[in-house]
Amino acid sequence: SGTVFQLSHTGNVWVHTVLYSFTGEADGGEPYKGVTLDREGNLYGTAVTGGSGSCEGGCGVAYKLTNSGGTWTQTVIHAFTGGDDGSGPGARVTVDQAGNIYGMAPTGGAYGLGTIYKIHQEQNGTWNLRVIHAFTGGADGATGSAGRMVLRHGHLYGAATAGGRYGSGVVFELTPTQVGEWDFRTIYLFRGQPDGSFPYGALLFDASGNIYGTTYYGGANNIGAAYALTPRAHGEWREKILYSFQGGTDGNSPISNLVFDTAGNLYGTTSEGGLGLGTIFELSPVGGGHWMETVVHMFQGPPDGAFSYNGMVVDSFGNFYGATVHGGINDDGSIYQFTP
């Protein structure tokens, strides 16, 4: 049913420690997208199944892990019902400075097309979930992506994988109001080939407020693209396709987020292509608003990794880390370090 684990290292030796093992029952099961750390060292995440509700196998949970003397204790802070609150929460959560939790569920909700929610802890210690947007499948999109929403200057930004005017997904912004509500606004509607289509991964902001991301379909060849959104006057945004995947050794069908290195290059992963097992790619600005793609690693399968779905994170030394769902010595997945 899944685990939460820690990797720690001394020198070149990495130690894998399981912090929590899910039972698939009331505590949840299948935690797809990792955990988020708060300022006090607690971990928050979601599990797609388990819990309670009307869904077969359970409608999923949001949970908290607390460390006390090296022992981690799990608390379910919300068990999804499959009703207006949503179901199957696969997205990694966002935590604000006040300790509020934000996330997305891809199904359920008032229209059956997913929700955006906020979970708040009351003074008596209880946790309450509030739906701040229910996707309708119209211009607002449908099926919130598996990527974590970005909290920037008090606004939430994210992507919905489907829906929108062209049925290819949207990028959205949520703005808090003075009366405690949230105003939802679609800032970009994907149009499908040759534009992007089906944005699964998380968004990335640069220091100037531009947004970067990937789409699984679309682009010139309809097998995925990397894109940028640039803020314009009067709240408008302009989109540009940075690279359309070709379907050969360059990779295709990215599900990942993008990350920057210190030189301003973008890195990401593709779920397929290369040798058929996915790639790590670099996008470098070459002037005139153009970007060049370079494959920096093609996954080869055991003992190397295979099928890197979730992208990478970067540390302060410029090392990138990611995971694959297959490959490794036993072909059960791997965790890798990549250094440009």
N, C-alpha and C positions, 0 to 999 in steps of 0.2 A: 503493500500500500504506500510505500515511500518513506523517506527519511529527511531530516534536516541534519547536515553534517558540517564539520569544520575542517579546514586544511591549515595546518601550521607548519612552519619549517625552521630548522636550524641549519644554516649553511645550505647545502644542496639536498638535504633530507627532508621530505615532506611526510607529515603524519596525518592520517585520516581518522577523525573521531566522529562517531555518530552522537549527535546531541539529542535527537528525538526520533523514535520510530512510530509511525502511524499504524493504527490497527484497522483502519477502514470503517470503523463503526462511528460512534458519536464524535470522536476526535477528528474525523476526516480521513480522506485518502487521496492519493494522486496529487501531491503538491507540485504543480508543473513549473512555476516560475520563480522559485527562490524566495528569499526573505529580505526585509528591509530593517535596518538598524535605527533605533531612536537614540536620543541624546543620553539616555540613561543605560544604554547597553542592552535593552530588550529587543527581541526580534519579532516581527510581524509578518504574516503571510496568509495565503489562502490555499485551500485544497478543493479540488474539483468535485470530488464525491464524498460520501460519508455524511455525517451529521444526521439530519432528519429531513422532513418535507415529503412532498408527493413524488419526487423523482425516483426512478429505479436506481437502487444503490445509494440513495441519499442525494440531496441537492447541493452539498458542499458546505464549507465553513470558512470563516475568517478566524485566525487564531493569534495568540501571543505566546511567546516563549520567554520565561524569566529565569535568570541565572542566580542561584544562591549557593555559594560555596562550591561551585563547580558542577552542581546538579541543576539541570534545566527542567522546568515545569511548564507544561502546556495548559493554556486556558482558551477555550472556545469563546470568542467574544461575539460571534454571531453565527447561528446555524440558518442557512438559507432555506426558505420554504418552497421555492418554485413559484410563488405568487408574485405580488407587486415588488418584492425585494430583489427578485432575480434568482438565477440558479447557475451552477457550474462555474464559480468564479475562478478563472484561470489566470487573470492578470496579476502581476506583482503590484503590491500596494505602495502608496505614497504616504508619508507621515509628515505633518507640519510641525512647527515649533511648539505648538500647544498640545501636541500629542494626539491630534485627530487623525483618523485613518481614512484614506480615499482609495477607491478602487472601482473596477468595472466587472460586471457579470455579462456574459455573452448571450444568455437566454433568460427567459422569464421577464418579469416586469409587466406593466399595465398593458403593453402591446405585444408581449411575447418575444421581443427583439432585443432584450438586454437592458441593463441599467447602469447608471453611475451612482455610487453611494458614498455616504460619509458615515463613519462610526465614531461616536463620541462617548467618552466615559463621564458619567455623572459623579457628583461629589460623594455619593454613597457607594461608589465602586462599580455600579452596574454599567453595562455598555448598551447603547442604543444605536440602531442603524436607521438612517434617514435616506430615502431616495432623493437625489438632487436632480436627476434627469432620467426619464424613461424614453428609450429610443423608439421612434415611430416607424422607421423605415423610409421616411420621406427625406427632405433636404437635410435632416439632422443625422442621417445614417442609420445603421443597424449593426448589432453584434460588435460591441466594444472590443478593440484589439487586445492581444495578450501582452502588449507593451505597457510598462508602467507610465502613468500620467506624470507630467512635469508640472511642478508648482513653481511659478515664476512671478515675482512681484504680487503675490496674493491671488493670481489667476491660475486656473488649471488648464493644461493643454494636453490633448490626446488625439487618438485616431479611432474611428469606427471602421471595421474591415469591409463592411458591405453597405448597401443602401446609398443614400444620396440621389441626386437627380439622375445620375447616369448608372446607378447600381454598382459603382466601383469603389465605394468608400469615401470617407471625408476626413478632414482634420478639423478639430473644433477647439473652442475656447469657452471656459466657464468663468464668469465674473461674479464675485459676491456682491450682494446688494446691502443697503443699510438696514434692511428689515430681516436679514438672515436668510434670504432666498439666494438662488444662483441663476443668473441669466446665461442661457446657452446660445452660442453663436457658431455657425459653420463658417470657418475661415477659408476652406478650400474644398471643392468638389472634384474628385478624380473623375476623369472622363473615359478611361480605358485607352487601349492602344491607339496612337503612339504615346499617350499620356500614361501615367501610372494607374494601377488597379490593385485593390486588395492590400492595404497597408497593415501588416501584422506586427511589425516591431515598434519599439518605443521611439519617441522623438528625441532629437538632440538640438539644443540651442548653442549658438556661439555667442561671443561677447557683444556682438552688435545686434543680437535679437533675431538673427536668421535661424530658421528651422531646417534640419536635415533628417532624412529618413529613407526607407526603402519600401518597395511594393513587390508583392509576390508575382503578380501578373503585370501586364502592360509593358510600356516601353515600346520601342520600334518593332521588337520581335515577339511581344506578348509573353515574354518569359522573365519579366522582372526588370526593375529600374531603381536607380538612386535619384533622389530629387532634393531640391532646396526650395524653401518658401521665404520670400523677402518681404518684410513689412513695408507698406506704401502709405501715402497720405490718406487720411480719413478712415483709418482702420482696415483698408484693403490689403490684400496679400497677393504677390506675384509668384507663380510657380515656374520652375525650370527643371527639366530633366537633365541631370548631370551625366548619367551614363545609362545606356540600354544594354542589358546583357545579351550576348550573342548565342549562348547555348553550347559553346564548345569548352575549351580549357579555361575560359574566363569565368565559368560558373553560370548558374541561373537559379531563379526562384529563391531570392533572399527572404528570410523571415526575420532577420536580425535587426538590431539597432546599429547605429554607427557611432564610432568614437574617434576623437581627435588625438593626434600626437602633438608634441610641442612645436613642430614646424608647420602645423596647420593642415596636415594631410588627414584624410578620413580613412578609417579601416572598418571592415565589416566581414561577414561570412555569408556564403550561399549554402542553401540546403542541398543543392545538387550541382551537377556540372563538374568541371575539372576532369578527374578520372572516374567520374560518376558518383563520387562520395562527398562532394562539396569542396569549397575553397575558402581561403582567407584572401581578401583582396584589399588593395590600397587605391584610393582616389586622390590624385595630386592636382592642385590647380596649376595650369600651365599658361595663364594669361588670357586676356580677352574674354573672361567668363567661362573658359573651357576647362574640362577636367580630363585627366588621363587615368585609365584603369590599368593596374598591374596586379597579376596574381602573385602573391608572395608565398603561398603554400597551397598545395593540392593534397587533400587528405587521401591516404592510401589504404585505410583499413588496417586490421590487426597486424602488428602491435600499435600502429598509429591510430588516430581517431577516424571517425566517419560520421557524416551528417551532423554538422554543427548548426543547430537550429536557433540558438539563443544569443548569438553575437558574443561580444567580449566586453571586459572592463579593463581599465588601465591603471597602474599604480604610479606613485610619484617618481619612480625611476624609469618610466617609459616602457615597462613590461606589460604585455597584454595577457589576459587569462580568459579562458572559455571552456566549454564542455561540449562533448559530442554524445549523441544518443546511442551510437554503436562504436565499434572499434575498441582499442585497448587490447590488452593481452587476452582477455576472455571474451571479447566482442560484446561486452555488456555496457560499453560506454567508457569515456575517459575524460579527464580534466587535463588541460594542456596550458603551457606557457609559451608565448610567442614573443620574441624580441626582434624588432626590425633591424 
